[in-house]
Amino acid sequence: MNKQPNQENRSLQETPCPICGSQNFVWGRTVGESVSQWVYFRADEAGWGEGERLRACKCIDCKNIQLFTYD
Ligand SMILES: [Zn+2]
């Protein structure tokens, strides 16, 4: 039986990249063309004006980007 890593006990910074397994991340905001434009997640049932701002975590090694909402 393989023991699965427990995601609950790991911070995002310590969780390896799902693509390459690296832990070299850089965190950042997600913005549109203008610095004042954020990128949002908006659920299908949410109305216009609703949504959650996204932040991004880029893997330095494979350049994969994962998106997260803020707490
Ligand atoms: Zn990676």
N, CA, C, O and the ligand as a Tripos MOL2 file, in Angstrom:
@<TRIPOS>MOLECULE
protein
  285   283    72     0     0
PROTEIN
NO_CHARGES

@<TRIPOS>ATOM
      1 N           0.8300   -1.1960    0.0000 N.3       1 MET1
      2 CA          0.0000    0.0000    0.0000 C.3       1 MET1
      3 C           0.8650    1.2460    0.0000 C.2       1 MET1
      4 O           1.7020    1.4380    0.8820 O.2       1 MET1
      5 N           0.6580    2.0720   -0.9770 N.am      2 ASN2
      6 CA          1.3710    3.3450   -0.9930 C.3       2 ASN2
      7 C           0.7010    4.3330   -0.0570 C.2       2 ASN2
      8 O          -0.5240    4.4480   -0.0070 O.2       2 ASN2
      9 N           1.5250    5.0290    0.6680 N.am      3 LYS3
     10 CA          0.9710    6.0410    1.5490 C.3       3 LYS3
     11 C           0.8640    7.3590    0.7820 C.2       3 LYS3
     12 O           1.8680    7.9020    0.3210 O.2       3 LYS3
     13 N          -0.3240    7.8510    0.6540 N.am      4 GLN4
     14 CA         -0.5350    9.1040   -0.0650 C.3       4 GLN4
     15 C          -0.1340   10.2840    0.8140 C.2       4 GLN4
     16 O          -0.4050   10.2990    2.0150 O.2       4 GLN4
     17 N           0.5090   11.2630    0.2030 N.am      5 PRO5
     18 CA          0.8000   12.4620    0.9860 C.3       5 PRO5
     19 C          -0.4880   13.1200    1.4540 C.2       5 PRO5
     20 O          -1.4570   13.2160    0.7000 O.2       5 PRO5
     21 N          -0.4920   13.5560    2.6580 N.am      6 ASN6
     22 CA         -1.6780   14.1870    3.1980 C.3       6 ASN6
     23 C          -1.6910   15.6730    2.8620 C.2       6 ASN6
     24 O          -0.9620   16.4700    3.4530 O.2       6 ASN6
     25 N          -2.5330   16.0220    1.9030 N.am      7 GLN7
     26 CA         -2.5810   17.4110    1.4430 C.3       7 GLN7
     27 C          -3.0050   18.3600    2.5560 C.2       7 GLN7
     28 O          -2.5970   19.5220    2.5800 O.2       7 GLN7
     29 N          -3.8220   17.8640    3.4730 N.am      8 GLU8
     30 CA         -4.3490   18.7360    4.5260 C.3       8 GLU8
     31 C          -3.2300   19.2730    5.4150 C.2       8 GLU8
     32 O          -3.3210   20.3870    5.9320 O.2       8 GLU8
     33 N          -2.2090   18.5030    5.5850 N.am      9 ASN9
     34 CA         -1.1530   18.8880    6.5080 C.3       9 ASN9
     35 C          -0.0100   19.6280    5.8380 C.2       9 ASN9
     36 O           0.9870   19.9500    6.4830 O.2       9 ASN9
     37 N          -0.1470   19.8950    4.5640 N.am     10 ARG10
     38 CA          0.9290   20.5740    3.8640 C.3      10 ARG10
     39 C           0.4830   21.9640    3.4580 C.2      10 ARG10
     40 O          -0.6560   22.1740    3.0400 O.2      10 ARG10
     41 N           1.3920   22.9000    3.5850 N.am     11 SER11
     42 CA          1.0810   24.2150    3.0500 C.3      11 SER11
     43 C           1.2350   24.1420    1.5390 C.2      11 SER11
     44 O           1.9030   23.2480    1.0180 O.2      11 SER11
     45 N           0.6220   25.0750    0.8440 N.am     12 LEU12
     46 CA          0.7270   25.0730   -0.6130 C.3      12 LEU12
     47 C           2.1750   25.2030   -1.0560 C.2      12 LEU12
     48 O           2.5740   24.6370   -2.0740 O.2      12 LEU12
     49 N           2.9510   25.9420   -0.2980 N.am     13 GLN13
     50 CA          4.3450   26.1510   -0.6630 C.3      13 GLN13
     51 C           5.1470   24.8500   -0.5920 C.2      13 GLN13
     52 O           6.1350   24.6790   -1.3060 O.2      13 GLN13
     53 N           4.7120   23.9420    0.2720 N.am     14 GLU14
     54 CA          5.4470   22.6910    0.4560 C.3      14 GLU14
     55 C           4.9180   21.5750   -0.4340 C.2      14 GLU14
     56 O           5.5370   20.5160   -0.5360 O.2      14 GLU14
     57 N           3.7840   21.8050   -1.0750 N.am     15 THR15
     58 CA          3.2020   20.7680   -1.9180 C.3      15 THR15
     59 C           3.8860   20.7760   -3.2760 C.2      15 THR15
     60 O           3.8980   21.8070   -3.9470 O.2      15 THR15
     61 N           4.4520   19.6560   -3.6940 N.am     16 PRO16
     62 CA          5.1820   19.6400   -4.9630 C.3      16 PRO16
     63 C           4.2900   19.9450   -6.1620 C.2      16 PRO16
     64 O           3.0860   19.6930   -6.1530 O.2      16 PRO16
     65 N           4.9230   20.4930   -7.1830 N.am     17 CYS17
     66 CA          4.2310   20.7660   -8.4440 C.3      17 CYS17
     67 C           3.6010   19.4760   -8.9760 C.2      17 CYS17
     68 O           4.2790   18.4490   -9.0190 O.2      17 CYS17
     69 N           2.3240   19.4940   -9.3830 N.am     18 PRO18
     70 CA          1.6670   18.2840   -9.8950 C.3      18 PRO18
     71 C           2.2220   17.8260  -11.2390 C.2      18 PRO18
     72 O           1.9960   16.6830  -11.6370 O.2      18 PRO18
     73 N           2.9400   18.6890  -11.9420 N.am     19 ILE19
     74 CA          3.4830   18.3310  -13.2420 C.3      19 ILE19
     75 C           4.8710   17.7120  -13.1090 C.2      19 ILE19
     76 O           5.1250   16.6260  -13.6310 O.2      19 ILE19
     77 N           5.7650   18.4070  -12.4080 N.am     20 CYS20
     78 CA          7.1600   17.9550  -12.4010 C.3      20 CYS20
     79 C           7.6910   17.6220  -11.0190 C.2      20 CYS20
     80 O           8.8010   17.1030  -10.9080 O.2      20 CYS20
     81 N           6.9390   17.9000   -9.9590 N.am     21 GLY21
     82 CA          7.3730   17.5480   -8.6220 C.3      21 GLY21
     83 C           8.3000   18.5590   -7.9690 C.2      21 GLY21
     84 O           8.7580   18.3520   -6.8450 O.2      21 GLY21
     85 N           8.5770   19.6490   -8.6650 N.am     22 SER22
     86 CA          9.4490   20.6820   -8.1100 C.3      22 SER22
     87 C           8.7500   21.4270   -6.9750 C.2      22 SER22
     88 O           7.5220   21.4460   -6.8890 O.2      22 SER22
     89 N           9.5440   22.0320   -6.1180 N.am     23 GLN23
     90 CA          8.9710   22.8970   -5.0850 C.3      23 GLN23
     91 C           9.4810   24.3260   -5.2320 C.2      23 GLN23
     92 O           9.4590   25.1050   -4.2790 O.2      23 GLN23
     93 N           9.9360   24.6590   -6.4270 N.am     24 ASN24
     94 CA         10.4060   26.0180   -6.6940 C.3      24 ASN24
     95 C           9.2690   26.8320   -7.2830 C.2      24 ASN24
     96 O           9.0280   26.8090   -8.4900 O.2      24 ASN24
     97 N           8.5800   27.5480   -6.4190 N.am     25 PHE25
     98 CA          7.4160   28.3110   -6.8560 C.3      25 PHE25
     99 C           7.6530   29.8010   -6.7090 C.2      25 PHE25
    100 O           8.4380   30.2430   -5.8700 O.2      25 PHE25
    101 N           6.9690   30.5570   -7.5260 N.am     26 VAL26
    102 CA          6.8680   31.9880   -7.3100 C.3      26 VAL26
    103 C           5.3850   32.3360   -7.3170 C.2      26 VAL26
    104 O           4.6400   31.9090   -8.1990 O.2      26 VAL26
    105 N           4.9670   33.1140   -6.3270 N.am     27 TRP27
    106 CA          3.5560   33.4840   -6.1930 C.3      27 TRP27
    107 C           3.3280   34.8720   -6.7510 C.2      27 TRP27
    108 O           4.2050   35.7350   -6.7020 O.2      27 TRP27
    109 N           2.1360   35.0690   -7.2820 N.am     28 GLY28
    110 CA          1.8400   36.4000   -7.7990 C.3      28 GLY28
    111 C           0.3610   36.6390   -7.9510 C.2      28 GLY28
    112 O          -0.4650   35.7440   -7.7700 O.2      28 GLY28
    113 N           0.0510   37.8700   -8.2880 N.am     29 ARG29
    114 CA         -1.3170   38.2500   -8.6080 C.3      29 ARG29
    115 C          -1.6240   37.8360  -10.0380 C.2      29 ARG29
    116 O          -0.7210   37.5960  -10.8400 O.2      29 ARG29
    117 N          -2.9060   37.7550  -10.3410 N.am     30 THR30
    118 CA         -3.3210   37.5670  -11.7320 C.3      30 THR30
    119 C          -3.9740   38.8550  -12.1890 C.2      30 THR30
    120 O          -4.9500   39.3030  -11.5890 O.2      30 THR30
    121 N          -3.4510   39.4500  -13.2350 N.am     31 VAL31
    122 CA         -3.9720   40.7350  -13.6950 C.3      31 VAL31
    123 C          -4.2390   40.6950  -15.1880 C.2      31 VAL31
    124 O          -3.6590   39.8970  -15.9250 O.2      31 VAL31
    125 N          -5.1370   41.5800  -15.6150 N.am     32 GLY32
    126 CA         -5.3930   41.7670  -17.0330 C.3      32 GLY32
    127 C          -4.3750   42.7250  -17.6290 C.2      32 GLY32
    128 O          -3.2710   42.8820  -17.1070 O.2      32 GLY32
    129 N          -4.7500   43.3500  -18.7070 N.am     33 GLU33
    130 CA         -3.8340   44.2610  -19.3880 C.3      33 GLU33
    131 C          -3.4290   45.4250  -18.4950 C.2      33 GLU33
    132 O          -2.2860   45.8820  -18.5090 O.2      33 GLU33
    133 N          -4.4000   45.8880  -17.7220 N.am     34 SER34
    134 CA         -4.1410   47.0120  -16.8320 C.3      34 SER34
    135 C          -3.7920   46.4880  -15.4430 C.2      34 SER34
    136 O          -4.3050   45.4510  -15.0210 O.2      34 SER34
    137 N          -2.9300   47.1940  -14.7410 N.am     35 VAL35
    138 CA         -2.5300   46.7380  -13.4030 C.3      35 VAL35
    139 C          -3.7020   46.7420  -12.4310 C.2      35 VAL35
    140 O          -3.6640   46.0630  -11.4050 O.2      35 VAL35
    141 N          -4.7430   47.5070  -12.7530 N.am     36 SER36
    142 CA         -5.8860   47.5660  -11.8380 C.3      36 SER36
    143 C          -6.9150   46.4710  -12.1380 C.2      36 SER36
    144 O          -7.8970   46.3320  -11.4090 O.2      36 SER36
    145 N          -6.7010   45.7010  -13.1950 N.am     37 GLN37
    146 CA         -7.6380   44.6290  -13.5450 C.3      37 GLN37
    147 C          -7.1770   43.3170  -12.9320 C.2      37 GLN37
    148 O          -6.0620   42.8520  -13.1710 O.2      37 GLN37
    149 N          -8.0540   42.7410  -12.1440 N.am     38 TRP38
    150 CA         -7.7760   41.4220  -11.5970 C.3      38 TRP38
    151 C          -8.4260   40.3630  -12.4700 C.2      38 TRP38
    152 O          -9.3370   40.6550  -13.2450 O.2      38 TRP38
    153 N          -7.9560   39.1440  -12.3410 N.am     39 VAL39
    154 CA         -8.6170   38.0020  -12.9600 C.3      39 VAL39
    155 C          -9.4050   37.2900  -11.8660 C.2      39 VAL39
    156 O          -8.8980   37.0530  -10.7690 O.2      39 VAL39
    157 N         -10.6450   36.9570  -12.1820 N.am     40 TYR40
    158 CA        -11.5590   36.3890  -11.2040 C.3      40 TYR40
    159 C         -12.0030   34.9840  -11.5950 C.2      40 TYR40
    160 O         -12.0220   34.6120  -12.7680 O.2      40 TYR40
    161 N         -12.3570   34.2280  -10.5750 N.am     41 PHE41
    162 CA        -13.1540   33.0220  -10.7810 C.3      41 PHE41
    163 C         -14.5980   33.3980  -10.4910 C.2      41 PHE41
    164 O         -14.8910   34.0050   -9.4610 O.2      41 PHE41
    165 N         -15.4980   33.0400  -11.3930 N.am     42 ARG42
    166 CA        -16.9090   33.3300  -11.1790 C.3      42 ARG42
    167 C         -17.6960   32.0640  -11.4420 C.2      42 ARG42
    168 O         -17.6860   31.5260  -12.5490 O.2      42 ARG42
    169 N         -18.3750   31.5960  -10.4130 N.am     43 ALA43
    170 CA        -19.1670   30.3720  -10.5530 C.3      43 ALA43
    171 C         -20.2970   30.5790  -11.5520 C.2      43 ALA43
    172 O         -20.7770   31.6960  -11.7420 O.2      43 ALA43
    173 N         -20.7180   29.4820  -12.1920 N.am     44 ASP44
    174 CA        -21.7680   29.5720  -13.2150 C.3      44 ASP44
    175 C         -23.0280   30.2510  -12.6960 C.2      44 ASP44
    176 O         -23.6690   31.0160  -13.4160 O.2      44 ASP44
    177 N         -23.3840   29.9640  -11.4300 N.am     45 GLU45
    178 CA        -24.6360   30.5200  -10.8980 C.3      45 GLU45
    179 C         -24.4500   31.9030  -10.2940 C.2      45 GLU45
    180 O         -25.4140   32.5280   -9.8520 O.2      45 GLU45
    181 N         -23.2070   32.3810  -10.2740 N.am     46 ALA46
    182 CA        -22.9590   33.7000   -9.6870 C.3      46 ALA46
    183 C         -23.3710   34.7960  -10.6630 C.2      46 ALA46
    184 O         -23.3380   34.6200  -11.8810 O.2      46 ALA46
    185 N         -23.7510   35.9040  -10.1040 N.am     47 GLY47
    186 CA        -24.1570   37.0360  -10.9280 C.3      47 GLY47
    187 C         -22.9650   37.8810  -11.3260 C.2      47 GLY47
    188 O         -21.8620   37.7100  -10.8090 O.2      47 GLY47
    189 N         -23.2020   38.7940  -12.2520 N.am     48 TRP48
    190 CA        -22.1610   39.7220  -12.6570 C.3      48 TRP48
    191 C         -21.7860   40.5790  -11.4530 C.2      48 TRP48
    192 O         -22.6630   41.0310  -10.7170 O.2      48 TRP48
    193 N         -20.5350   40.7970  -11.2540 N.am     49 GLY49
    194 CA        -20.0980   41.5580  -10.0850 C.3      49 GLY49
    195 C         -19.6620   40.6600   -8.9530 C.2      49 GLY49
    196 O         -18.9640   41.0980   -8.0390 O.2      49 GLY49
    197 N         -20.0770   39.3800   -9.0080 N.am     50 GLU50
    198 CA        -19.6160   38.4340   -8.0040 C.3      50 GLU50
    199 C         -18.3790   37.7170   -8.5220 C.2      50 GLU50
    200 O         -18.1120   37.7050   -9.7230 O.2      50 GLU50
    201 N         -17.6630   37.1480   -7.6440 N.am     51 GLY51
    202 CA        -16.4900   36.3880   -8.0620 C.3      51 GLY51
    203 C         -15.3840   36.5050   -7.0490 C.2      51 GLY51
    204 O         -15.4350   37.3310   -6.1370 O.2      51 GLY51
    205 N         -14.3920   35.6750   -7.2190 N.am     52 GLU52
    206 CA        -13.2670   35.6580   -6.2970 C.3      52 GLU52
    207 C         -11.9860   35.9630   -7.0600 C.2      52 GLU52
    208 O         -11.7130   35.3690   -8.1030 O.2      52 GLU52
    209 N         -11.2220   36.8780   -6.5380 N.am     53 ARG53
    210 CA         -9.9480   37.2080   -7.1580 C.3      53 ARG53
    211 C          -9.0140   36.0130   -7.1250 C.2      53 ARG53
    212 O          -8.9930   35.2420   -6.1660 O.2      53 ARG53
    213 N          -8.2580   35.8780   -8.1750 N.am     54 LEU54
    214 CA         -7.3390   34.7500   -8.2610 C.3      54 LEU54
    215 C          -5.9030   35.1930   -8.0190 C.2      54 LEU54
    216 O          -5.4790   36.2660   -8.4470 O.2      54 LEU54
    217 N          -5.1850   34.3510   -7.3360 N.am     55 ARG55
    218 CA         -3.7390   34.5100   -7.2700 C.3      55 ARG55
    219 C          -3.1320   33.2930   -7.9390 C.2      55 ARG55
    220 O          -3.7960   32.2710   -8.1080 O.2      55 ARG55
    221 N          -1.8990   33.4040   -8.3120 N.am     56 ALA56
    222 CA         -1.2850   32.3510   -9.1050 C.3      56 ALA56
    223 C           0.0240   31.8980   -8.4930 C.2      56 ALA56
    224 O           0.7340   32.6550   -7.8300 O.2      56 ALA56
    225 N           0.3100   30.6460   -8.7420 N.am     57 CYS57
    226 CA          1.5540   30.0480   -8.2780 C.3      57 CYS57
    227 C           2.2250   29.4380   -9.5070 C.2      57 CYS57
    228 O           1.6880   28.5300  -10.1420 O.2      57 CYS57
    229 N           3.3970   29.9510   -9.8240 N.am     58 LYS58
    230 CA          4.0980   29.4550  -11.0040 C.3      58 LYS58
    231 C           5.2490   28.5570  -10.5840 C.2      58 LYS58
    232 O           6.0420   28.9070   -9.7090 O.2      58 LYS58
    233 N           5.3290   27.3990  -11.2180 N.am     59 CYS59
    234 CA          6.4650   26.5090  -11.0130 C.3      59 CYS59
    235 C           7.6240   27.0270  -11.8720 C.2      59 CYS59
    236 O           7.5010   27.1520  -13.0900 O.2      59 CYS59
    237 N           8.7300   27.3180  -11.2270 N.am     60 ILE60
    238 CA          9.8730   27.8790  -11.9410 C.3      60 ILE60
    239 C          10.4790   26.8440  -12.8990 C.2      60 ILE60
    240 O          11.0340   27.2060  -13.9370 O.2      60 ILE60
    241 N          10.3730   25.5750  -12.5520 N.am     61 ASP61
    242 CA         11.0410   24.5380  -13.3480 C.3      61 ASP61
    243 C          10.2830   24.1570  -14.6140 C.2      61 ASP61
    244 O          10.8860   24.0600  -15.6830 O.2      61 ASP61
    245 N           8.9600   23.9370  -14.5150 N.am     62 CYS62
    246 CA          8.2220   23.5050  -15.7130 C.3      62 CYS62
    247 C           7.2930   24.5980  -16.2420 C.2      62 CYS62
    248 O           6.6630   24.4280  -17.2860 O.2      62 CYS62
    249 N           7.2080   25.7110  -15.5260 N.am     63 LYS63
    250 CA          6.4230   26.8840  -15.9580 C.3      63 LYS63
    251 C           4.9210   26.6570  -15.9170 C.2      63 LYS63
    252 O           4.1590   27.4500  -16.4700 O.2      63 LYS63
    253 N           4.4870   25.5820  -15.2670 N.am     64 ASN64
    254 CA          3.0680   25.3900  -15.0230 C.3      64 ASN64
    255 C           2.5810   26.4620  -14.0540 C.2      64 ASN64
    256 O           3.3080   26.8610  -13.1450 O.2      64 ASN64
    257 N           1.3450   26.9270  -14.2530 N.am     65 ILE65
    258 CA          0.7530   27.8900  -13.3330 C.3      65 ILE65
    259 C          -0.5260   27.3130  -12.7630 C.2      65 ILE65
    260 O          -1.3930   26.8370  -13.4960 O.2      65 ILE65
    261 N          -0.6300   27.3620  -11.4450 N.am     66 GLN66
    262 CA         -1.8540   26.9650  -10.7670 C.3      66 GLN66
    263 C          -2.5340   28.2120  -10.2340 C.2      66 GLN66
    264 O          -1.8830   29.1660   -9.8100 O.2      66 GLN66
    265 N          -3.8500   28.1820  -10.2660 N.am     67 LEU67
    266 CA         -4.6280   29.3270   -9.7910 C.3      67 LEU67
    267 C          -5.3220   28.9930   -8.4860 C.2      67 LEU67
    268 O          -5.8050   27.8790   -8.2830 O.2      67 LEU67
    269 N          -5.3630   29.9750   -7.6120 N.am     68 PHE68
    270 CA         -6.0170   29.8160   -6.3080 C.3      68 PHE68
    271 C          -6.8350   31.0540   -6.0140 C.2      68 PHE68
    272 O          -6.5230   32.1490   -6.4820 O.2      68 PHE68
    273 N          -7.8950   30.8670   -5.2270 N.am     69 THR69
    274 CA         -8.5900   32.0420   -4.7010 C.3      69 THR69
    275 C          -7.9150   32.4280   -3.3950 C.2      69 THR69
    276 O          -7.2000   31.6300   -2.7890 O.2      69 THR69
    277 N          -8.1510   33.6510   -2.9770 N.am     70 TYR70
    278 CA         -7.6200   34.1030   -1.6960 C.3      70 TYR70
    279 C          -8.4800   33.5620   -0.5730 C.2      70 TYR70
    280 O          -9.6600   33.2770   -0.7810 O.2      70 TYR70
    281 N          -7.9120   33.4170    0.6090 N.am     71 ASP71
    282 CA         -8.6710   32.9550    1.7870 C.3      71 ASP71
    283 C          -9.6610   34.0160    2.2200 C.2      71 ASP71
    284 O         -10.3920   33.8190    3.1900 O.2      71 ASP71
    285 ZN          6.6180   22.0350  -12.2340 Zn       72 ZN72
@<TRIPOS>BOND
     1     1     2 1
     2     2     3 1
     3     3     4 2
     4     3     5 am
     5     5     6 1
     6     6     7 1
     7     7     8 2
     8     7     9 am
     9     9    10 1
    10    10    11 1
    11    11    12 2
    12    11    13 am
    13    13    14 1
    14    14    15 1
    15    15    16 2
    16    15    17 am
    17    17    18 1
    18    18    19 1
    19    19    20 2
    20    19    21 am
    21    21    22 1
    22    22    23 1
    23    23    24 2
    24    23    25 am
    25    25    26 1
    26    26    27 1
    27    27    28 2
    28    27    29 am
    29    29    30 1
    30    30    31 1
    31    31    32 2
    32    31    33 am
    33    33    34 1
    34    34    35 1
    35    35    36 2
    36    35    37 am
    37    37    38 1
    38    38    39 1
    39    39    40 2
    40    39    41 am
    41    41    42 1
    42    42    43 1
    43    43    44 2
    44    43    45 am
    45    45    46 1
    46    46    47 1
    47    47    48 2
    48    47    49 am
    49    49    50 1
    50    50    51 1
    51    51    52 2
    52    51    53 am
    53    53    54 1
    54    54    55 1
    55    55    56 2
    56    55    57 am
    57    57    58 1
    58    58    59 1
    59    59    60 2
    60    59    61 am
    61    61    62 1
    62    62    63 1
    63    63    64 2
    64    63    65 am
    65    65    66 1
    66    66    67 1
    67    67    68 2
    68    67    69 am
    69    69    70 1
    70    70    71 1
    71    71    72 2
    72    71    73 am
    73    73    74 1
    74    74    75 1
    75    75    76 2
    76    75    77 am
    77    77    78 1
    78    78    79 1
    79    79    80 2
    80    79    81 am
    81    81    82 1
    82    82    83 1
    83    83    84 2
    84    83    85 am
    85    85    86 1
    86    86    87 1
    87    87    88 2
    88    87    89 am
    89    89    90 1
    90    90    91 1
    91    91    92 2
    92    91    93 am
    93    93    94 1
    94    94    95 1
    95    95    96 2
    96    95    97 am
    97    97    98 1
    98    98    99 1
    99    99   100 2
   100    99   101 am
   101   101   102 1
   102   102   103 1
   103   103   104 2
   104   103   105 am
   105   105   106 1
   106   106   107 1
   107   107   108 2
   108   107   109 am
   109   109   110 1
   110   110   111 1
   111   111   112 2
   112   111   113 am
   113   113   114 1
   114   114   115 1
   115   115   116 2
   116   115   117 am
   117   117   118 1
   118   118   119 1
   119   119   120 2
   120   119   121 am
   121   121   122 1
   122   122   123 1
   123   123   124 2
   124   123   125 am
   125   125   126 1
   126   126   127 1
   127   127   128 2
   128   127   129 am
   129   129   130 1
   130   130   131 1
   131   131   132 2
   132   131   133 am
   133   133   134 1
   134   134   135 1
   135   135   136 2
   136   135   137 am
   137   137   138 1
   138   138   139 1
   139   139   140 2
   140   139   141 am
   141   141   142 1
   142   142   143 1
   143   143   144 2
   144   143   145 am
   145   145   146 1
   146   146   147 1
   147   147   148 2
   148   147   149 am
   149   149   150 1
   150   150   151 1
   151   151   152 2
   152   151   153 am
   153   153   154 1
   154   154   155 1
   155   155   156 2
   156   155   157 am
   157   157   158 1
   158   158   159 1
   159   159   160 2
   160   159   161 am
   161   161   162 1
   162   162   163 1
   163   163   164 2
   164   163   165 am
   165   165   166 1
   166   166   167 1
   167   167   168 2
   168   167   169 am
   169   169   170 1
   170   170   171 1
   171   171   172 2
   172   171   173 am
   173   173   174 1
   174   174   175 1
   175   175   176 2
   176   175   177 am
   177   177   178 1
   178   178   179 1
   179   179   180 2
   180   179   181 am
   181   181   182 1
   182   182   183 1
   183   183   184 2
   184   183   185 am
   185   185   186 1
   186   186   187 1
   187   187   188 2
   188   187   189 am
   189   189   190 1
   190   190   191 1
   191   191   192 2
   192   191   193 am
   193   193   194 1
   194   194   195 1
   195   195   196 2
   196   195   197 am
   197   197   198 1
   198   198   199 1
   199   199   200 2
   200   199   201 am
   201   201   202 1
   202   202   203 1
   203   203   204 2
   204   203   205 am
   205   205   206 1
   206   206   207 1
   207   207   208 2
   208   207   209 am
   209   209   210 1
   210   210   211 1
   211   211   212 2
   212   211   213 am
   213   213   214 1
   214   214   215 1
   215   215   216 2
   216   215   217 am
   217   217   218 1
   218   218   219 1
   219   219   220 2
   220   219   221 am
   221   221   222 1
   222   222   223 1
   223   223   224 2
   224   223   225 am
   225   225   226 1
   226   226   227 1
   227   227   228 2
   228   227   229 am
   229   229   230 1
   230   230   231 1
   231   231   232 2
   232   231   233 am
   233   233   234 1
   234   234   235 1
   235   235   236 2
   236   235   237 am
   237   237   238 1
   238   238   239 1
   239   239   240 2
   240   239   241 am
   241   241   242 1
   242   242   243 1
   243   243   244 2
   244   243   245 am
   245   245   246 1
   246   246   247 1
   247   247   248 2
   248   247   249 am
   249   249   250 1
   250   250   251 1
   251   251   252 2
   252   251   253 am
   253   253   254 1
   254   254   255 1
   255   255   256 2
   256   255   257 am
   257   257   258 1
   258   258   259 1
   259   259   260 2
   260   259   261 am
   261   261   262 1
   262   262   263 1
   263   263   264 2
   264   263   265 am
   265   265   266 1
   266   266   267 1
   267   267   268 2
   268   267   269 am
   269   269   270 1
   270   270   271 1
   271   271   272 2
   272   271   273 am
   273   273   274 1
   274   274   275 1
   275   275   276 2
   276   275   277 am
   277   277   278 1
   278   278   279 1
   279   279   280 2
   280   279   281 am
   281   281   282 1
   282   282   283 1
   283   283   284 2
@<TRIPOS>SUBSTRUCTURE
     1 MET1         2 RESIDUE 1 A MET
     2 ASN2         6 RESIDUE 1 A ASN
     3 LYS3        10 RESIDUE 1 A LYS
     4 GLN4        14 RESIDUE 1 A GLN
     5 PRO5        18 RESIDUE 1 A PRO
     6 ASN6        22 RESIDUE 1 A ASN
     7 GLN7        26 RESIDUE 1 A GLN
     8 GLU8        30 RESIDUE 1 A GLU
     9 ASN9        34 RESIDUE 1 A ASN
    10 ARG10       38 RESIDUE 1 A ARG
    11 SER11       42 RESIDUE 1 A SER
    12 LEU12       46 RESIDUE 1 A LEU
    13 GLN13       50 RESIDUE 1 A GLN
    14 GLU14       54 RESIDUE 1 A GLU
    15 THR15       58 RESIDUE 1 A THR
    16 PRO16       62 RESIDUE 1 A PRO
    17 CYS17       66 RESIDUE 1 A CYS
    18 PRO18       70 RESIDUE 1 A PRO
    19 ILE19       74 RESIDUE 1 A ILE
    20 CYS20       78 RESIDUE 1 A CYS
    21 GLY21       82 RESIDUE 1 A GLY
    22 SER22       86 RESIDUE 1 A SER
    23 GLN23       90 RESIDUE 1 A GLN
    24 ASN24       94 RESIDUE 1 A ASN
    25 PHE25       98 RESIDUE 1 A PHE
    26 VAL26      102 RESIDUE 1 A VAL
    27 TRP27      106 RESIDUE 1 A TRP
    28 GLY28      110 RESIDUE 1 A GLY
    29 ARG29      114 RESIDUE 1 A ARG
    30 THR30      118 RESIDUE 1 A THR
    31 VAL31      122 RESIDUE 1 A VAL
    32 GLY32      126 RESIDUE 1 A GLY
    33 GLU33      130 RESIDUE 1 A GLU
    34 SER34      134 RESIDUE 1 A SER
    35 VAL35      138 RESIDUE 1 A VAL
    36 SER36      142 RESIDUE 1 A SER
    37 GLN37      146 RESIDUE 1 A GLN
    38 TRP38      150 RESIDUE 1 A TRP
    39 VAL39      154 RESIDUE 1 A VAL
    40 TYR40      158 RESIDUE 1 A TYR
    41 PHE41      162 RESIDUE 1 A PHE
    42 ARG42      166 RESIDUE 1 A ARG
    43 ALA43      170 RESIDUE 1 A ALA
    44 ASP44      174 RESIDUE 1 A ASP
    45 GLU45      178 RESIDUE 1 A GLU
    46 ALA46      182 RESIDUE 1 A ALA
    47 GLY47      186 RESIDUE 1 A GLY
    48 TRP48      190 RESIDUE 1 A TRP
    49 GLY49      194 RESIDUE 1 A GLY
    50 GLU50      198 RESIDUE 1 A GLU
    51 GLY51      202 RESIDUE 1 A GLY
    52 GLU52      206 RESIDUE 1 A GLU
    53 ARG53      210 RESIDUE 1 A ARG
    54 LEU54      214 RESIDUE 1 A LEU
    55 ARG55      218 RESIDUE 1 A ARG
    56 ALA56      222 RESIDUE 1 A ALA
    57 CYS57      226 RESIDUE 1 A CYS
    58 LYS58      230 RESIDUE 1 A LYS
    59 CYS59      234 RESIDUE 1 A CYS
    60 ILE60      238 RESIDUE 1 A ILE
    61 ASP61      242 RESIDUE 1 A ASP
    62 CYS62      246 RESIDUE 1 A CYS
    63 LYS63      250 RESIDUE 1 A LYS
    64 ASN64      254 RESIDUE 1 A ASN
    65 ILE65      258 RESIDUE 1 A ILE
    66 GLN66      262 RESIDUE 1 A GLN
    67 LEU67      266 RESIDUE 1 A LEU
    68 PHE68      270 RESIDUE 1 A PHE
    69 THR69      274 RESIDUE 1 A THR
    70 TYR70      278 RESIDUE 1 A TYR
    71 ASP71      282 RESIDUE 1 A ASP
    72 ZN72       285 GROUP 0 **** ****
